[in-house]
Amino acid sequence: MDTEPDADTAEAATLFGLLGHPIRLGVVRALLDAHELTVRELNDRIPGSDNSLSQHLVKLRLFKLVTSRRVGTTYAYRLADERLAAIVAAALRPSSGASA
């Protein structure tokens, strides 16, 4: 019996794992709203990210979910994977059965 997931399932699991951290999810959400942000702007928008933001950005960049470009002495980031918009929007949208 084959217990290994197919490539698509493994890729989806990796994507969800990356989005499973609140800071990385916050980065994606901020970039969905603003299109492109510098490291400082991301730090200002994501609570608790001061010390670890650069490590999270490295992970997102390694998995090609974000791209960066140099802007003066810093970097600006934007989403590189269009799938993220639909996934994050669906995850953050309140369900129709939720009570207020």
Contacts in CASP RR format, 6 or more apart in sequence:
PFRMAT RR
TARGET T0000
AUTHOR 0000-0000-0000
METHOD contacts of the structure
MODEL  1
MDTEPDADTAEAATLFGLLGHPIRLGVVRALLDAHELTVRELNDRIPGSD
NSLSQHLVKLRLFKLVTSRRVGTTYAYRLADERLAAIVAAALRPSSGASA
5 13 0 8 1.000
14 63 0 8 1.000
15 63 0 8 1.000
15 65 0 8 1.000
15 83 0 8 1.000
15 87 0 8 1.000
18 24 0 8 1.000
18 59 0 8 1.000
18 60 0 8 1.000
18 63 0 8 1.000
18 65 0 8 1.000
19 25 0 8 1.000
19 28 0 8 1.000
19 84 0 8 1.000
19 87 0 8 1.000
19 88 0 8 1.000
19 91 0 8 1.000
21 56 0 8 1.000
23 46 0 8 1.000
23 48 0 8 1.000
23 49 0 8 1.000
23 52 0 8 1.000
23 53 0 8 1.000
23 56 0 8 1.000
24 56 0 8 1.000
24 59 0 8 1.000
24 60 0 8 1.000
25 88 0 8 1.000
26 45 0 8 1.000
26 46 0 8 1.000
27 42 0 8 1.000
27 46 0 8 1.000
27 49 0 8 1.000
27 53 0 8 1.000
27 56 0 8 1.000
27 57 0 8 1.000
27 60 0 8 1.000
27 66 0 8 1.000
27 77 0 8 1.000
28 60 0 8 1.000
28 65 0 8 1.000
28 66 0 8 1.000
28 79 0 8 1.000
28 84 0 8 1.000
28 88 0 8 1.000
29 88 0 8 1.000
29 92 0 8 1.000
30 37 0 8 1.000
30 41 0 8 1.000
30 42 0 8 1.000
30 45 0 8 1.000
30 46 0 8 1.000
31 37 0 8 1.000
31 66 0 8 1.000
31 77 0 8 1.000
31 78 0 8 1.000
31 79 0 8 1.000
32 79 0 8 1.000
32 84 0 8 1.000
32 85 0 8 1.000
32 88 0 8 1.000
32 89 0 8 1.000
34 41 0 8 1.000
34 45 0 8 1.000
35 78 0 8 1.000
36 76 0 8 1.000
36 77 0 8 1.000
36 78 0 8 1.000
37 45 0 8 1.000
37 76 0 8 1.000
37 77 0 8 1.000
37 78 0 8 1.000
38 71 0 8 1.000
38 74 0 8 1.000
38 75 0 8 1.000
38 76 0 8 1.000
38 77 0 8 1.000
39 53 0 8 1.000
39 54 0 8 1.000
39 57 0 8 1.000
39 74 0 8 1.000
39 75 0 8 1.000
39 77 0 8 1.000
40 74 0 8 1.000
42 49 0 8 1.000
42 53 0 8 1.000
42 57 0 8 1.000
42 77 0 8 1.000
43 49 0 8 1.000
43 50 0 8 1.000
43 53 0 8 1.000
46 53 0 8 1.000
49 56 0 8 1.000
57 66 0 8 1.000
57 68 0 8 1.000
57 77 0 8 1.000
60 66 0 8 1.000
60 77 0 8 1.000
61 67 0 8 1.000
61 68 0 8 1.000
64 80 0 8 1.000
64 81 0 8 1.000
65 79 0 8 1.000
65 80 0 8 1.000
65 81 0 8 1.000
65 84 0 8 1.000
66 77 0 8 1.000
66 78 0 8 1.000
66 79 0 8 1.000
66 80 0 8 1.000
67 77 0 8 1.000
67 78 0 8 1.000
67 79 0 8 1.000
67 80 0 8 1.000
68 75 0 8 1.000
68 76 0 8 1.000
68 77 0 8 1.000
68 78 0 8 1.000
69 75 0 8 1.000
69 76 0 8 1.000
79 85 0 8 1.000
END
